[in-house]
Amino acid sequence: APFYRTATIGQKVQIEWELRNLPEPLQTQDIREIVSSGPVLIRDGQSKESQSSFWTTKHPRSALGIDRDQKMIVLVVVDGRWDQSVGISLQDLTALLLHMGAYNALNFDGGGSSALAAKVRGKDRLLNHPSSGGMERFVPTGMGVFLTKNLP
């Protein structure tokens, strides 16, 4: 947007947004968090594919899928751009998510933004090797998954 090219640090801005065409009975006030990314990899069990280089080139990738019953999520992070991992194409990532049971799936930001961390034995650990030198890179957003009750 032209405005952002001339904005200065510290300048106050007002951002207004509106969600439209929400499925019934969902209302705007019911939404606490929202994720925007893309492309959609799987919709209603059908893979969405393209032959563009964005889809066919291997890169570090992050994606989330959910099964048909909406009871299981699949989080995938694939390293890349280093000698032990070259990454994955969106075509292969889609096939992997389908194999893992995803009925709907969305690609997230990739490259150095693809990082997976967890609390292991009480300590925070980075579980993969991000392409930004093996270290986490500052990104303005992230997704957290928290266990709120013990699983059976």
N, C-alpha and C positions, 0 to 999 in steps of 0.2 A: 504494500500500500504506500502511496506517495507520502503520507503523513510520517511514517516511520523513518523515511530517509532523511527528514529534516528535524526529527525530534532530538532533544538534548537530554543529557543525563540530569535527573532531578526534576524534569518537567512533569507536571501533573497532567494525567490524562483520565478521561472518563470513557469506560468501555461499556456499551450496552449490547445485550444479546437477547435472543428470543428463540425458544424451541418451538417448532411448529410440527404439525401432522403427527403428534404422538399417538401411539396405539391406545385404544380405549381399554380400560378406564384410567390409564396413567395421566397424571396431571403434573404440570411443571413443579409445583410445590412438593411433590413426592420424590423428586430427584435430589439426592445428596451428593453424588459424585458422578462424573461422566468422563468417558475416555473417547478421544478422537484420534484416529490413526488410520492406516490403510496400507495396502488395499485389503478388502475382504478376500479371504482365501477360500472359505467354504461357507455357503449359505444353504441351509436346509438340506444338508447332506451332499450337495453338489459342488464340486470344485469349480472355482472361478480362475481361469488361466488366461495368460497372454503370451505371445511370443516376443514381447519387447525385451530388450537387454536387461531391464530392471527385474524381470521375472526369470531370465535364464542365466544370469551371472551369479556366481557364488560370492556371498558376502557374509559377515557375521549377521545373525538375524535373531529377533525375539518375536514370539507369537503367543497368543492365547486362544484356546479352543474350549468349547463346552459341549457336553454330550447331549443327545436328543432329549433325555429326561431332565436336563438342567440340574443334575445332581453331582456331576464330576467336571472339574476344570482341568485342562492340560496346559501347563506353562512350558514353553520350549525356549531355550537359549542355546544358540550354536556359535561357538567361537569361529574366528577366521582371521586371515591376513597375518598368519605366522606359520612357522615351519611345521607345527604339529596339527594344524587345522586350517583348511582353506576356506571354510564357510559352507553355505548351502544355498542353492537357488530357491526361489519362491515355489517353483514347480515341485521340487523335492520336499520342501518344507510342508507344502500342502499334502503331498502323499503321506508323509510321516504323521501329520495330524489326523488324517483320515484313518490310518492304521491304528492310531492310539485311541480312536473312538470319538473324535470331534465331529459334531454335526453342524456347528457354526464355528468359524475361526477368523481371527483378525491378525494381520501383521502389524507389529509395532516398529518403532524406530530401531534401526540396526547399527552396524558399524561399532564405533567405540562406545555407543550408548547401550549396547547389549551387555548387561552385567547381571549376575545373579548372586545374591547374598542371602545368608540365613544365619540364625542363631544356632550354633552347634555346641552342645554341652555348655551352654551359658555364655558362649563367646560369639561375637559377630565375625563371620567368615565370608570372604569372597570365594565363591565356588567355581568360578570359571576364569578364563584368561582373556579379558577384554582386549580388543585390537589397539586400544590407545596405550600401548606399552605395558599391558598386563595390569594396569591400575584402573580403578574406577574413575570415570570422568564426570565432572559436574554437568548435570542436566537439570532443567527446571522442573521436571515432573518425574514421577516414578509410580510404580504400583506395589502395594504391600498386600500380602496375604497373611492373615493371622488366624490361628486356631483358637476358637472361643470355647470349645468344649472337647472333651476326650472322644476320640472315635471308638466305635465298638470293636 
